[in-house]
C-alpha cells in the first residue's frame, strides 16, 4: 500500500533543516521514499479546491441513497 504524505517544512528553522536532512538520508538508504519539492502556489490552490469540493452531509446521504438505488436495479 502506498501512502502520500505532504509535510510543510520551514527550511530556515533547525527543526525543518533536521527533518529535511533525515528524509534525504532515509530516501538514500530505503527504497520507496521519494522527496519532491512542491510548488507552493499549486499546493495552496489544491487546498482551496479541496475545501470547496467537500460534500455536505445531506449531499453525502443523497449520493449514498442513489448508489443503493443503482445497486438494486
C-alpha positions in Angstrom: 0.0 0.0 0.0 1.4 3.4 -1.0 0.6 6.5 1.1 1.4 10.0 0.1 2.1 12.5 2.8 2.6 16.2 2.5 4.5 17.9 5.2 5.1 21.7 5.2 8.6 22.4 6.4 10.2 25.8 7.2 13.7 25.3 5.8 15.0 28.2 7.8 14.4 26.5 11.2 16.6 24.0 13.0 13.7 21.5 13.1 13.0 22.0 9.4 16.6 21.5 8.4 16.8 18.4 10.6 13.7 16.9 9.1 14.7 17.5 5.6 18.2 16.0 6.2 16.7 13.0 7.9 14.3 12.5 5.0 17.1 12.7 2.5 19.2 10.2 4.4 16.2 7.8 4.5 15.5 8.2 0.8 19.1 7.3 0.0 19.0 4.2 2.3 15.5 2.8 1.8 13.6 2.2 -1.4 10.1 3.6 -1.6 10.8 7.0 -0.1 10.9 9.9 -2.6 11.3 13.6 -1.8 9.7 16.1 -4.2 9.9 19.8 -3.9 6.4 21.2 -4.4 5.3 24.4 -6.0 3.7 26.3 -3.0 1.3 28.1 -5.3 0.0 24.8 -6.6 -0.3 23.4 -3.1 -2.3 26.5 -2.0 -4.7 26.1 -4.9 -5.2 22.4 -4.2 -6.0 23.1 -0.6 -8.6 25.8 -1.5 -10.2 23.5 -4.1 -10.3 20.6 -1.5 -12.3 22.7 0.9 -14.7 23.8 -1.9 -15.3 20.3 -3.2 -16.4 18.7 0.1 -19.9 17.4 0.1 -22.4 18.5 2.8 -23.9 15.8 5.0 -27.2 15.9 3.0 -25.3 15.6 -0.3 -23.5 12.5 1.1 -26.8 10.9 2.1 -28.3 11.6 -1.3 -25.3 10.2 -3.0 -25.3 7.0 -0.9 -29.0 6.6 -1.5 -28.5 7.0 -5.2 -25.8 4.3 -5.2 -28.1 1.9 -3.3 -30.9 2.5 -5.8 -28.5 1.7 -8.7 -27.3 -1.4 -6.9 -30.9 -2.7 -6.5 -31.5 -2.4 -10.3 
